[in-house]
């Protein structure tokens, strides 16, 4: 069954306790958050204002339905073997409602399909993408496999490029392709009329800083195929850059380009802007200031973490935190906290919630004592819904980030 929203990015959320509501308080509203089958959580809980954490169970279609107060926290854990991803989101109901009822399209499954290419020469390569499956072909090889494909139709995107020249030379897009597991795609002939040429547009970058390492990446997605990297430009030093896009003639209304401009002062200090748009067009990206160094500290007596950082007018919307621990098990913790939830005055001050006593919470998913955790702190200007995949024409996310390592005692 189609799900309501792809929550691969949606995090566990926690709620700051607030006073009990009164007659003038907004009434709780229904929220429906759903997961694709490949992203189904093993644990899901919410916390409304003034209430305790409550574990929830999805219905038969994978949908979690709950009544949410104006500020609400949602927490979930996904597990694959010994790998855990815990996501935490602090948000308002208004910020969650754009995600409620949005259909999630399955992009992973158990099918394996094969394909072949022609029209490539020495020095070329071809890439094929369908749903979440990816394959690359280097001549003289001409065949490929796409694995873990979902049941049902999906769009196929393939392109031919030079190893030494990043822009795609030819593109093939096939819509609603449905091949049984073990079956084969019709050959991808980059010399045929099915293959179209990309179009070139200009992106102008404002507020470049000398000495930074700058890069532009362009992605393309359809309703049934996850974002595909099409063109990257590294070593950018001048404002105006050419970038290749998918021509309007082969687009559907629910196709999206996205472009990401990233400027690094160092490996641990960066700023950028991400834009989403349908048809190929000239773009302008405006970079803002660098993020100040955050304070990332373990809360005494726990493996939980607290982050504080000065608030900037350039990035007023939400804060994103990520923590990773690796071998022997892999653990990732993501926290998204909006200004609507935590307030707009003073510094950002966000804690990882304590959900260890909630029924069904997998203790092994928590950050573990005795191991380092790498961290990423990012501040954003833009919509939380866009960050989580509910796109709109011309939507922008302006951001800056810092990274580091924290010992968990």
C-alpha positions as CSV (number, residue, x, y, z in Angstrom):
1,X,0.0,0.0,0.0
2,X,1.1,3.6,-0.7
3,X,2.2,5.3,2.5
4,X,1.5,8.9,3.6
5,X,4.9,10.4,3.8
6,X,8.5,9.2,3.2
7,X,9.9,9.5,6.7
8,X,13.5,8.4,6.0
9,X,14.5,11.9,7.1
10,X,11.8,12.4,9.7
11,X,13.2,12.3,13.2
12,X,12.2,11.2,16.6
13,X,10.6,14.1,18.3
14,X,10.4,15.1,21.8
15,X,8.3,17.7,23.5
16,X,9.1,20.3,26.1
17,X,6.5,20.1,28.9
18,X,4.1,23.0,28.9
19,X,1.3,24.0,31.2
20,X,-2.1,22.4,30.9
21,X,-4.4,23.9,28.3
22,X,-7.4,26.0,29.0
23,X,-10.6,26.9,27.2
24,X,-8.7,29.3,24.9
25,X,-6.0,26.8,24.0
26,X,-6.1,25.4,20.4
27,X,-7.8,22.0,20.3
28,X,-5.6,19.0,19.4
29,X,-5.6,18.1,15.8
30,X,-5.3,14.8,14.0
31,X,-2.0,14.0,12.4
32,X,-1.3,11.0,10.2
33,X,2.3,10.0,9.6
34,X,3.0,7.0,7.5
35,X,6.1,5.0,6.5
36,X,7.0,3.1,3.4
37,X,7.4,-0.6,4.2
38,X,11.2,-0.4,3.8
39,X,11.3,2.3,6.5
40,X,8.8,0.9,9.0
41,X,9.9,1.7,12.5
42,X,10.3,-0.8,15.3
43,X,9.4,1.9,17.8
44,X,7.2,5.0,17.6
45,X,6.1,7.4,20.3
46,X,4.7,10.9,20.8
47,X,4.6,13.4,23.6
48,X,2.0,16.2,23.7
49,X,2.3,19.3,25.8
50,X,2.1,18.5,29.5
51,X,1.8,14.7,28.8
52,X,4.1,11.7,29.1
53,X,5.6,9.8,26.2
54,X,3.2,7.4,24.7
55,X,4.2,4.5,22.5
56,X,2.0,4.0,19.4
57,X,1.2,1.2,17.0
58,X,0.7,1.6,13.2
59,X,-2.4,0.4,11.5
60,X,-2.3,-2.3,8.9
61,X,-1.1,0.1,6.2
62,X,1.8,1.5,8.3
63,X,0.1,4.7,9.3
64,X,0.5,6.3,12.8
65,X,-2.6,8.4,13.6
66,X,-2.7,10.6,16.7
67,X,-4.1,13.8,18.2
68,X,-1.4,16.5,18.6
69,X,-1.4,19.6,20.7
70,X,0.1,22.8,19.3
71,X,3.6,21.6,20.3
72,X,4.3,17.9,19.9
73,X,7.2,15.5,19.9
74,X,7.5,12.3,17.9
75,X,10.2,9.7,18.3
76,X,10.9,6.6,16.2
77,X,13.6,4.0,15.7
78,X,14.3,2.0,12.5
79,X,16.4,-1.1,12.8
80,X,18.3,-3.2,10.2
81,X,20.3,-6.0,11.8
82,X,22.7,-4.3,14.2
83,X,22.2,-0.9,12.7
84,X,19.8,1.6,14.3
85,X,18.5,5.0,13.2
86,X,16.7,7.1,15.8
87,X,15.0,10.3,14.7
88,X,13.8,13.1,17.0
89,X,11.6,16.0,15.9
90,X,10.5,19.0,18.0
91,X,7.8,20.8,16.0
92,X,4.4,22.5,16.1
93,X,1.3,20.8,14.7
94,X,1.2,23.5,12.0
95,X,4.7,22.3,10.9
96,X,3.7,18.7,10.9
97,X,0.4,19.1,9.0
98,X,2.1,19.5,5.6
99,X,3.4,15.9,6.1
100,X,0.1,14.5,7.2
101,X,-1.7,12.6,4.5
102,X,1.1,12.8,1.9
103,X,1.4,9.5,0.0
104,X,4.7,7.7,0.3
105,X,5.7,5.8,-2.8
106,X,7.6,2.5,-2.2
107,X,11.0,2.7,-3.7
108,X,12.6,-0.5,-2.4
109,X,11.6,-4.2,-2.6
110,X,12.9,-7.6,-3.6
111,X,12.9,-7.5,-7.4
112,X,16.1,-7.8,-9.5
113,X,16.0,-6.7,-13.1
114,X,18.7,-6.5,-15.8
115,X,19.5,-4.1,-18.6
116,X,21.9,-3.4,-21.3
117,X,23.3,-0.3,-23.0
118,X,24.5,0.7,-26.5
119,X,25.9,3.8,-28.0
120,X,28.8,4.1,-25.6
121,X,32.5,4.5,-26.6
122,X,35.8,4.3,-24.8
123,X,36.0,7.0,-22.2
124,X,32.2,7.0,-21.6
125,X,30.2,5.7,-18.8
126,X,26.4,5.2,-18.3
127,X,24.3,5.4,-15.2
128,X,20.8,3.9,-14.7
129,X,18.4,4.7,-11.9
130,X,15.0,3.4,-11.2
131,X,13.1,3.8,-7.9
132,X,16.0,3.5,-5.4
133,X,18.1,1.2,-7.6
134,X,21.3,2.4,-9.1
135,X,23.8,0.9,-11.6
136,X,26.8,2.2,-13.6
137,X,28.2,0.7,-16.8
138,X,31.8,1.2,-18.1
139,X,32.7,0.0,-21.6
140,X,33.5,-2.5,-22.9
141,X,30.9,-3.9,-20.4
142,X,27.3,-3.1,-21.6
143,X,25.1,-4.9,-19.1
144,X,23.9,-4.0,-15.6
145,X,21.5,-5.1,-12.8
146,X,19.1,-3.1,-10.6
147,X,18.5,-4.8,-7.3
148,X,16.1,-4.4,-4.4
149,X,13.5,-3.0,-6.7
150,X,9.9,-2.5,-5.6
151,X,6.8,-4.2,-7.1
152,X,4.9,-2.0,-9.5
153,X,5.8,0.7,-12.0
154,X,8.6,3.2,-11.6
155,X,10.3,5.7,-13.7
156,X,13.7,4.9,-15.3
157,X,16.4,7.6,-15.8
158,X,19.6,6.8,-17.5
159,X,22.4,9.1,-18.8
160,X,25.6,8.9,-20.8
161,X,28.6,11.0,-19.8
162,X,32.4,11.2,-20.2
163,X,34.6,10.1,-17.4
164,X,36.6,13.4,-17.7
165,X,33.5,15.6,-18.3
166,X,30.8,15.6,-15.7
167,X,27.8,17.0,-17.6
168,X,25.6,14.3,-19.1
169,X,25.7,14.0,-22.9
170,X,22.4,12.2,-23.4
171,X,19.4,11.3,-21.2
172,X,16.8,8.6,-21.4
173,X,13.6,8.8,-19.4
174,X,11.1,6.0,-19.4
175,X,7.9,6.3,-17.5
176,X,6.0,3.7,-15.4
177,X,8.2,0.8,-16.2
178,X,7.1,-2.4,-14.6
179,X,9.4,-5.4,-15.1
180,X,8.9,-8.7,-13.2
181,X,11.8,-9.9,-11.0
182,X,14.3,-11.7,-13.2
183,X,13.1,-9.8,-16.3
184,X,15.0,-7.4,-18.5
185,X,14.5,-3.8,-19.6
186,X,14.4,-2.9,-23.2
187,X,18.0,-1.9,-24.3
188,X,19.1,1.6,-23.5
189,X,20.4,3.0,-26.8
190,X,22.1,6.3,-26.3
191,X,22.4,6.7,-30.1
192,X,18.6,6.5,-30.7
193,X,16.0,9.2,-30.8
194,X,14.9,8.1,-27.3
195,X,18.0,9.7,-26.0
196,X,17.7,13.5,-25.6
197,X,20.2,16.2,-24.9
198,X,20.2,18.1,-21.6
199,X,19.8,21.8,-21.6
200,X,22.3,24.3,-20.1
201,X,21.3,26.9,-17.6
202,X,23.3,29.4,-15.4
203,X,23.4,29.5,-11.7
204,X,24.8,32.7,-10.1
205,X,26.3,32.4,-6.6
206,X,26.2,35.4,-4.3
207,X,28.6,35.9,-1.4
208,X,31.4,33.7,-2.4
209,X,34.4,34.0,-0.1
210,X,38.0,33.7,-1.3
211,X,39.8,30.6,0.1
212,X,36.7,28.5,0.5
213,X,36.2,25.2,-1.4
214,X,33.0,25.5,-3.4
215,X,30.8,23.0,-5.2
216,X,27.5,22.8,-7.1
217,X,25.5,19.5,-7.3
218,X,22.3,19.0,-9.4
219,X,19.9,16.2,-8.7
220,X,16.7,15.1,-10.5
221,X,13.8,13.1,-9.0
222,X,10.4,11.8,-10.2
223,X,7.4,10.7,-8.1
224,X,8.6,7.1,-8.2
225,X,12.4,7.5,-8.4
226,X,14.5,8.9,-5.6
227,X,17.0,11.8,-6.4
228,X,19.6,11.0,-9.0
229,X,22.9,12.9,-9.2
230,X,23.2,14.4,-12.7
231,X,25.9,17.0,-12.7
232,X,28.5,18.4,-10.3
233,X,30.9,21.3,-10.6
234,X,33.8,21.5,-8.1
235,X,36.5,24.1,-7.6
236,X,34.0,26.9,-8.2
237,X,35.7,30.3,-7.9
238,X,33.5,32.6,-10.0
239,X,29.8,33.6,-9.5
240,X,28.3,32.4,-12.8
241,X,28.4,28.7,-13.5
242,X,26.8,26.5,-16.2
243,X,24.8,23.5,-15.1
244,X,23.0,20.8,-17.2
245,X,19.3,20.1,-16.6
246,X,16.6,17.8,-17.9
247,X,14.7,19.4,-20.8
248,X,11.1,20.6,-20.3
249,X,9.8,18.4,-23.2
250,X,10.3,15.2,-21.2
251,X,9.1,16.4,-17.8
252,X,6.0,15.5,-15.9
253,X,4.4,17.9,-13.5
254,X,5.6,16.0,-10.4
255,X,9.3,15.9,-11.5
256,X,11.8,18.0,-9.6
257,X,15.3,19.4,-10.1
258,X,17.2,20.3,-7.0
259,X,20.5,22.2,-6.8
260,X,22.8,22.4,-3.9
261,X,25.5,25.0,-3.6
262,X,28.1,24.2,-0.9
263,X,31.0,26.4,0.3
264,X,33.5,24.9,2.8
265,X,35.9,27.1,4.8
266,X,37.2,23.8,6.2
267,X,36.0,20.1,6.4
268,X,34.2,21.0,9.7
269,X,32.8,24.4,8.7
270,X,30.4,24.9,5.7
271,X,27.4,26.9,4.4
272,X,25.1,26.4,1.5
273,X,21.8,26.8,-0.2
274,X,19.5,24.1,-1.7
275,X,16.8,24.9,-4.2
276,X,13.9,22.9,-5.7
277,X,12.2,23.7,-9.0
278,X,10.4,21.9,-11.8
279,X,11.5,23.2,-15.2
280,X,15.1,24.1,-16.2
281,X,15.8,27.7,-15.4
282,X,18.6,30.1,-14.5
283,X,19.0,30.3,-10.7
284,X,20.6,32.6,-8.2
285,X,21.9,31.1,-4.9
286,X,22.7,33.4,-2.0
287,X,25.1,32.1,0.6
288,X,24.8,33.5,4.2
289,X,27.2,33.6,7.1
290,X,29.1,30.8,8.7
291,X,27.7,29.0,11.7
292,X,29.4,29.8,15.0
293,X,31.0,26.9,16.9
294,X,28.3,25.1,18.9
295,X,28.7,23.7,22.4
296,X,28.1,19.9,22.2
297,X,28.2,18.2,25.6
298,X,27.0,15.0,27.3
299,X,24.4,15.5,30.0
300,X,25.9,14.4,33.3
301,X,25.1,10.8,34.3
302,X,23.6,9.9,30.9
303,X,24.7,9.1,27.3
304,X,22.3,11.8,26.1
305,X,23.6,15.0,24.5
306,X,22.8,18.7,24.8
307,X,23.6,21.3,22.1
308,X,23.6,25.0,22.5
309,X,24.5,27.6,19.8
310,X,24.0,31.3,19.2
311,X,21.0,32.1,17.2
312,X,21.5,33.9,13.8
313,X,19.0,35.9,11.8
314,X,20.3,34.2,8.7
315,X,19.0,30.8,9.9
316,X,15.9,31.3,12.0
317,X,13.8,28.3,11.1
318,X,15.1,25.0,12.6
319,X,18.2,23.3,14.0
320,X,19.3,19.8,12.8
321,X,21.6,17.6,14.9
322,X,23.1,14.3,13.9
323,X,25.2,11.9,15.9
324,X,26.8,8.7,14.6
325,X,28.5,5.8,16.4
326,X,30.0,2.9,14.4
327,X,31.4,-0.6,15.0
328,X,30.6,-3.0,16.3
329,X,27.0,-1.7,15.9
330,X,26.0,1.3,13.8
331,X,23.9,4.0,15.5
332,X,22.6,7.2,14.1
333,X,20.5,9.8,16.0
334,X,18.9,12.7,14.2
335,X,17.1,15.6,16.0
336,X,15.2,18.3,14.3
337,X,14.0,21.2,16.5
338,X,12.0,24.2,15.1
339,X,11.9,27.7,16.4
340,X,8.1,27.3,16.6
341,X,8.7,24.6,19.2
342,X,11.7,25.8,21.2
343,X,11.0,29.6,20.9
344,X,12.7,32.4,19.2
345,X,14.6,34.2,22.0
346,X,18.1,33.5,23.2
347,X,20.4,30.8,22.0
348,X,19.3,27.4,20.5
349,X,19.2,24.9,23.4
350,X,18.3,21.4,22.4
351,X,18.6,18.1,24.3
352,X,18.3,14.5,23.1
353,X,15.2,13.2,24.9
354,X,15.1,10.4,27.4
355,X,12.7,7.8,26.0
356,X,14.5,4.9,27.6
357,X,11.5,4.0,29.9
358,X,8.9,4.1,27.1
359,X,7.4,0.7,26.4
360,X,9.1,-1.0,23.4
361,X,12.1,1.4,23.1
362,X,15.1,-0.6,22.0
363,X,17.9,0.2,24.4
364,X,20.6,-0.8,22.0
365,X,19.6,2.1,19.7
366,X,20.8,4.7,22.2
367,X,24.3,6.3,22.0
368,X,26.5,4.0,24.0
369,X,29.0,4.9,26.7
370,X,32.6,4.3,26.1
371,X,32.6,5.2,22.4
372,X,33.1,8.5,20.4
373,X,30.2,9.9,18.5
374,X,30.8,12.1,15.4
375,X,28.3,15.0,15.3
376,X,26.9,17.4,12.7
377,X,25.0,20.6,13.8
378,X,23.2,22.6,11.1
379,X,21.0,25.7,11.3
380,X,18.4,26.4,8.5
381,X,16.2,29.1,7.0
382,X,13.3,27.5,5.2
383,X,10.4,25.0,5.7
384,X,10.7,21.9,7.8
385,X,8.3,20.2,5.4
386,X,10.6,20.9,2.4
387,X,13.5,19.5,4.4
388,X,11.5,16.3,4.9
389,X,10.5,16.0,1.2
390,X,7.2,18.0,0.7
391,X,8.4,20.2,-2.1
392,X,7.1,23.3,-3.7
393,X,8.2,25.4,-6.7
394,X,11.1,27.6,-5.9
395,X,11.5,26.4,-2.3
396,X,14.8,27.1,-0.8
397,X,16.8,25.9,2.2
398,X,19.6,28.1,3.3
399,X,21.9,26.4,5.9
400,X,25.3,26.4,7.6
401,X,26.9,23.6,9.6
402,X,29.7,22.5,11.9
403,X,31.1,19.0,12.6
404,X,33.1,17.4,15.3
405,X,33.6,14.4,17.6
406,X,32.3,13.9,21.1
407,X,33.4,11.1,23.6
408,X,30.5,9.5,25.3
409,X,31.8,8.6,28.8
